[in-house]
Amino acid sequence: MKDLCIFIPTISAYQAMSTIKPSHSRKLWRSWLETTIAALLVVQVQGASTFSNTALADEPSASDRLLDRTTLQRNLPSPSQPQATRPLPSAWALQNYQNQIYQLVKKENLKESPAGSKTRDRARTKTLTTLRQLDGQSKAKLLKFLKDSNLILVDNAVISLIGADLSNADLSSFSLSNADLREADLNNTTLTRANLSGAMLFQANLGRTDASFANFSGAELFRANLRESNLLLANLSGAKAKGADLGFADLFLANLRGVNLSNANLGSADLSYANLSGAELGFANFAEANLTFANLMGAKLNGADLSNASLAGADLRGVDLSGASLRNADLSQVNLEGANLFGADLSGALLTDTTMPDGKIKK
């Protein structure tokens, strides 16, 4: 605390003041008393403030002491609290949410309440409403609060996150395996190294998401939006992504082994060096996609659109390309041995050093 200098009248000052006429003396004394009292009040208030801040600095936050009633209520600002000292809107909304969930858990037995009960409906409504009010950082804290409080367990989710707004949240290394996130908004979310294996993401919005190194193995991504997402080295093996939109997505070195992307859009996506062996890719759109050195061995690309795509050096052995469009595609140094090209359109395709289905190399 900064040093404070307080004016204390000396004897000489008192004597000097005593020589002044009574009418003037009373005015001066009153002025002096008001000044002295004000100074003492400043000392008292600042001292109390310093003590309070020091004492609270060592206490754990509400997120560290989950469902702690005293902590949660203490953090809520009073109506008379000056606006300048109140928490930011997101922080206040998060604290208020945690306090209300505490009340539902302790007073209305939220965890033991049956599915479809009014208590669970209230908790879900409050959760979805609060998420829409929070910034990305606070959304991540809310999700961690629910996870650590065992309210979004995989086998028995007390609070459903279907349709939840998780956009812009930083969920790096977060585990949401088998979570029900149908129709959830994860637009522009950071999911680097996150675990979403087996998660239900039907029609979820993951556009422009950074999901590099993330695990989506076995995830349900039916008609999900992953447009312009970063899926560098991500694991989508066995994922069900029929009708999903991965246009302009970065799937460099991604693992898509056995994935179902039939009728999906991968136009202009980067799939170079990706593993798509055994994948279901029927009628998918790969127009202008980068599939250089990709492994497509045994994949089903019947009816797929690969026009203007680059497949240089890719492995297409045993691939079903019946009825596929390969117009103007770069198939140089591609291995098509054993591939089914019945009804495929190869007009304008580059076939330099390409191994044809019969094993012959096209020069």
Number of C-alpha atoms within 10 A of each C-alpha: 8 5 6 9 8 12 10 9 10 9 9 9 10 11 10 10 16 12 9 12 9 11 8 10 14 13 11 14 14 11 11 15 12 11 13 16 11 13 15 11 11 13 16 11 11 13 12 12 13 11 12 11 10 11 10 10 9 8 11 10 14 21 20 12 14 17 20 15 16 11 19 22 15 11 17 17 16 9 8 6 9 9 10 7 8 15 14 10 12 19 18 16 18 25 22 18 20 24 23 18 20 20 15 17 18 13 9 14 14 22 19 11 14 12 14 9 10 12 20 22 15 14 20 19 13 15 23 18 14 19 23 15 15 24 16 21 14 19 24 20 18 20 21 17 21 20 16 14 15 15 18 21 19 15 8 12 17 24 23 22 20 19 18 21 25 28 24 20 23 20 25 18 16 18 17 23 20 20 23 22 25 22 21 22 22 25 22 21 23 25 26 22 20 21 24 26 23 21 23 24 30 23 23 25 28 29 23 22 25 25 29 23 21 26 28 29 24 22 24 27 29 22 23 24 28 29 23 20 25 26 30 22 21 25 27 28 23 22 24 26 27 23 21 25 28 31 23 22 25 27 29 23 21 25 27 28 23 22 25 27 29 23 21 24 26 28 23 22 25 27 30 23 21 25 27 28 23 20 24 26 27 24 23 25 28 29 23 22 25 28 30 24 21 24 26 26 23 20 24 28 28 24 21 25 28 30 24 21 25 28 28 24 21 23 25 31 22 19 25 27 28 19 19 24 28 26 19 19 23 26 26 21 22 26 26 26 20 17 22 21 19 12 13 18 19 18 12 13 19 22 20 15 17 22 23 19 18 10 13 13 17 14 10
